[in-house]
Amino acid sequence: KGKRTISSKTHHQKIDFNVYEGMEVTGIPVYTLSQGDVVWENGELRTVRGKGRYIDRPCYPTYWKNQQRRNEVATPEKVVRAPYTGPV
């Protein structure tokens, strides 16, 4: 339980902004596990430099191509017709 306001000044990342800046959230993590180790406990970051590892992932999630295809299919297309020559 608890509330906090998200801020780039208090997060543990190497960037100077946060897209959720100023948003108040309810619920504060007590523990966070990474690779079987406790890395966050009661508000204290407990990491070891160099312990992390890079996981190669595509720039977009796997469903992205399906979403792109859906958008392409849903895009309206011009219908070419001969000019109307009937009565008005």
The 8 nearest C-alpha neighbors of each residue, nearest first, counted from 0:
[[1, 26, 27, 25, 2, 28, 29, 3],
 [0, 2, 26, 27, 25, 3, 24, 28],
 [3, 1, 25, 24, 26, 27, 23, 4],
 [2, 4, 23, 24, 5, 25, 1, 27],
 [3, 5, 23, 22, 21, 24, 6, 2],
 [4, 6, 20, 21, 22, 23, 19, 3],
 [7, 5, 20, 8, 9, 21, 4, 10],
 [6, 8, 16, 17, 10, 9, 15, 20],
 [9, 7, 6, 10, 15, 16, 11, 5],
 [10, 8, 7, 6, 11, 5, 12, 4],
 [9, 11, 7, 12, 8, 6, 5, 17],
 [12, 10, 9, 13, 7, 44, 8, 14],
 [13, 11, 14, 10, 15, 7, 9, 16],
 [12, 14, 15, 11, 10, 16, 7, 8],
 [15, 13, 12, 16, 7, 17, 11, 10],
 [14, 16, 7, 13, 17, 8, 12, 10],
 [17, 15, 7, 14, 18, 20, 6, 8],
 [16, 18, 20, 7, 19, 6, 15, 5],
 [17, 19, 20, 16, 7, 21, 6, 22],
 [18, 20, 17, 22, 21, 5, 6, 16],
 [21, 19, 6, 17, 5, 18, 22, 7],
 [20, 22, 5, 4, 6, 19, 23, 17],
 [23, 21, 5, 4, 19, 20, 24, 6],
 [22, 24, 4, 3, 5, 21, 2, 25],
 [25, 23, 2, 3, 4, 22, 26, 5],
 [26, 24, 2, 1, 27, 3, 23, 0],
 [25, 27, 0, 1, 2, 24, 28, 3],
 [26, 28, 1, 0, 29, 2, 25, 3],
 [29, 27, 30, 26, 31, 41, 42, 39],
 [28, 30, 41, 40, 27, 42, 31, 39],
 [31, 29, 40, 39, 28, 41, 32, 37],
 [30, 32, 39, 38, 37, 33, 40, 29],
 [33, 31, 37, 36, 38, 35, 34, 30],
 [32, 34, 36, 35, 38, 37, 31, 51],
 [33, 35, 36, 32, 37, 51, 38, 50],
 [34, 36, 33, 32, 37, 38, 31, 30],
 [37, 35, 33, 32, 34, 38, 31, 46],
 [36, 38, 32, 31, 39, 33, 30, 35],
 [37, 39, 45, 46, 31, 32, 44, 36],
 [40, 38, 44, 31, 30, 43, 45, 37],
 [39, 41, 30, 43, 29, 42, 38, 44],
 [40, 42, 29, 43, 30, 39, 28, 44],
 [43, 41, 40, 39, 44, 29, 28, 30],
 [42, 44, 40, 39, 41, 45, 38, 29],
 [43, 45, 39, 38, 46, 42, 40, 11],
 [46, 44, 38, 39, 43, 47, 37, 40],
 [47, 45, 38, 44, 48, 50, 39, 37],
 [46, 48, 50, 49, 45, 51, 38, 44],
 [49, 47, 50, 46, 51, 45, 52, 38],
 [48, 50, 51, 47, 52, 46, 53, 45],
 [51, 49, 47, 48, 52, 46, 34, 33],
 [52, 50, 49, 53, 48, 47, 33, 34],
 [51, 53, 54, 50, 49, 55, 34, 48],
 [52, 54, 55, 51, 56, 50, 49, 57],
 [53, 55, 56, 52, 51, 57, 58, 50],
 [56, 54, 53, 57, 58, 52, 59, 60],
 [55, 57, 54, 58, 59, 60, 53, 61],
 [56, 58, 59, 60, 55, 61, 54, 63],
 [59, 57, 56, 60, 61, 55, 63, 64],
 [58, 60, 57, 63, 61, 62, 56, 64],
 [61, 59, 62, 63, 57, 58, 56, 64],
 [62, 60, 63, 59, 64, 57, 65, 58],
 [61, 63, 65, 60, 64, 66, 59, 67],
 [62, 64, 66, 65, 61, 60, 59, 67],
 [65, 63, 67, 66, 62, 68, 61, 60],
 [66, 64, 68, 62, 63, 67, 69, 61],
 [65, 67, 63, 69, 64, 68, 70, 62],
 [66, 68, 64, 70, 65, 69, 63, 71],
 [69, 67, 71, 65, 70, 66, 64, 72],
 [70, 68, 66, 72, 71, 67, 73, 65],
 [69, 71, 73, 67, 68, 72, 74, 66],
 [72, 70, 68, 74, 69, 73, 67, 66],
 [71, 73, 69, 70, 74, 68, 75, 67],
 [72, 74, 70, 71, 69, 75, 68, 76],
 [75, 73, 71, 72, 70, 76, 69, 77],
 [76, 74, 73, 77, 72, 71, 78, 70],
 [77, 75, 78, 74, 73, 72, 79, 71],
 [76, 78, 79, 75, 80, 74, 73, 81],
 [79, 77, 80, 76, 75, 81, 82, 74],
 [80, 78, 77, 81, 82, 76, 83, 75],
 [81, 79, 78, 82, 83, 77, 84, 76],
 [80, 82, 83, 79, 84, 78, 85, 77],
 [81, 83, 84, 80, 85, 79, 78, 86],
 [84, 82, 85, 81, 80, 86, 87, 79],
 [85, 83, 82, 86, 87, 81, 80, 79],
 [86, 84, 83, 87, 82, 81, 80, 79],
 [87, 85, 84, 83, 82, 81, 80, 79],
 [86, 85, 84, 83, 82, 81, 80, 79]]
